[in-house]
Amino acid sequence: SQPIFSIHVHPDGSRFATAGQDHLIKLWAMRPVVDRAAEADEAEPRLLATLDGHHGAVNCVRWSADGLLLASGSDDHLVMLWRQAAAGEAGASAPFGSRAPPSAERWRCVLTLTGHAGDVVDLAWAPAGHRLA
């Protein structure tokens, strides 16, 4: 079990993202967390997607104000921007040979920001959600 370094709730409250030492970002459904009936329902999805692209611990995840983008920062000195894949568009999937179940949602990295000389330990979106700091 690896530690989680960051949790951020989606602006509409329907999901949350976690990031940690395992180099992964995981997107989770909020409903099973806040609704006892949904928690007991085995058919209710819990893990929506696993985003794999960083090569170091992922220190922070932050949703944009409109919830369309998710930014992640890592010990690999990268900031990655993710969005849900459109219908027919390629998205992240389980690695070949993995026993992981298929994701309920497909997400893809749309931009990688390079140039940081050290670990990215935090980031923030401007209130309007169009700029990242």
Steps between C-alpha positions, in 0.01 A plus 500: 500500500641836391424836666257749345641853477206691354121483478282748311122498460353580157312834489164325454568262790442185292856368520840555654859445393780351706874500433790338676824312528392231248544749206125475425198727503174330586154640437230381739122533507374704795158334523620178671682718756197710601205266434467179704281330238756575227779376726321167545420465128770285337393625154570863596837606353756617753826536307418688180845517342871463568725752325852379435758736353727632773836340575519614861275544799200719417493773765192698404183491293266793437178529297444809286206718608281362220605142581604422143873475573702336774857616564759280669849581628771244573850421620581441131504884466192494274155655509248303296155614391233234457151499353238236443536338159225577251299220339722314254817667632781292647535519874694333777443130543643227720852396400524186288494194724358692793233339713346839569134528403417732211444861599147636517633818335782572255729796560800624307790735555452802273805704603827441684676803644876452529779724618472476877838442663354321801207307633157657441345496846196722448304682232188712474257615235409867466140559620367516143671166431690603189847539650713272711754618758 
